[in-house]
Amino acid sequence: MNPKILHNGGILVIPALIVSLGLWNYLPAAYSQENFSRNIPNTLELLENIFRVLMFVIPVFLLYGAENRTQILGWCLNAIGLVL
């Protein structure tokens, strides 16, 4: 396997996605698909979904590492975000 694939930023999204999907069944009824977007105009809902997809796709085009202080800070912030 190509080592650059292992440094793909999309891999950083996977743990957060697993936690999010794992807690899906525990959300209140107000967050169900039927209730959540009930009073939101279709155009606004479409824009929100487009930006949500972009937020998950953009990291795929970024590479990560741990060669300098900024990257190490990024790792720490990612870990803190997962814990919170």
C-alpha positions as CSV (number, residue, x, y, z in Angstrom):
1,M,0.0,0.0,0.0
2,N,1.2,3.5,-0.8
3,P,2.4,5.3,2.4
4,K,0.8,8.6,1.3
5,I,-2.6,6.9,1.5
6,L,-1.9,6.3,5.2
7,H,-1.3,10.1,5.7
8,N,-4.6,11.1,4.1
9,G,-6.6,13.5,6.2
10,G,-9.8,11.5,5.6
11,I,-8.6,8.9,8.1
12,L,-8.9,11.5,10.8
13,V,-12.6,11.8,10.2
14,I,-13.2,8.1,10.8
15,P,-13.0,8.0,14.6
16,A,-15.4,11.0,14.9
17,L,-17.8,9.4,12.4
18,I,-17.8,6.1,14.4
19,V,-18.5,7.9,17.6
20,S,-21.3,9.9,15.9
21,L,-22.9,6.9,14.4
22,G,-22.5,5.0,17.7
23,L,-24.5,7.6,19.5
24,W,-27.2,8.0,16.8
25,N,-29.8,5.9,18.6
26,Y,-29.5,8.0,21.8
27,L,-30.5,11.3,20.2
28,P,-33.7,12.9,21.4
29,A,-36.8,12.8,19.1
30,A,-36.3,16.4,18.1
31,Y,-33.2,15.4,16.2
32,S,-34.9,12.6,14.2
33,Q,-34.9,13.0,10.5
34,E,-38.7,13.7,10.4
35,N,-38.5,16.5,13.0
36,F,-35.1,18.1,12.4
37,S,-35.7,19.7,9.1
38,R,-39.5,20.1,9.3
39,N,-39.6,23.9,9.2
40,I,-36.5,24.6,7.2
41,P,-36.9,25.8,3.6
42,N,-35.7,23.3,1.0
43,T,-33.1,25.7,-0.4
44,L,-31.5,26.2,3.0
45,E,-31.6,22.4,3.7
46,L,-29.9,21.7,0.4
47,L,-27.2,24.2,1.1
48,E,-26.6,22.8,4.5
49,N,-26.3,19.3,3.2
50,I,-23.9,20.4,0.5
51,F,-21.6,22.1,3.0
52,R,-21.8,19.1,5.3
53,V,-20.6,16.8,2.5
54,L,-17.8,19.3,1.7
55,M,-16.7,19.2,5.4
56,F,-16.3,15.5,5.2
57,V,-14.6,15.5,1.7
58,I,-12.1,18.3,2.2
59,P,-9.9,16.4,4.6
60,V,-9.4,13.7,2.0
61,F,-7.4,16.2,-0.1
62,L,-5.1,17.1,2.9
63,L,-2.1,15.2,4.1
64,Y,-1.1,15.0,7.8
65,G,2.1,14.2,9.6
66,A,4.0,14.9,12.8
67,E,7.1,16.6,11.6
68,N,6.7,20.1,13.1
69,R,5.0,21.8,16.0
70,T,1.9,22.9,14.1
71,Q,1.2,19.3,13.0
72,I,1.7,18.0,16.5
73,L,-0.7,20.8,17.8
74,G,-3.2,19.6,15.2
75,W,-3.0,16.0,16.5
76,C,-3.5,17.3,20.1
77,L,-6.5,19.4,19.1
78,N,-8.0,16.4,17.1
79,A,-7.6,14.2,20.2
80,I,-9.1,16.8,22.5
81,G,-12.1,17.2,20.1
82,L,-12.7,13.4,20.1
83,V,-12.6,13.3,23.9
84,L,-15.0,16.2,24.3
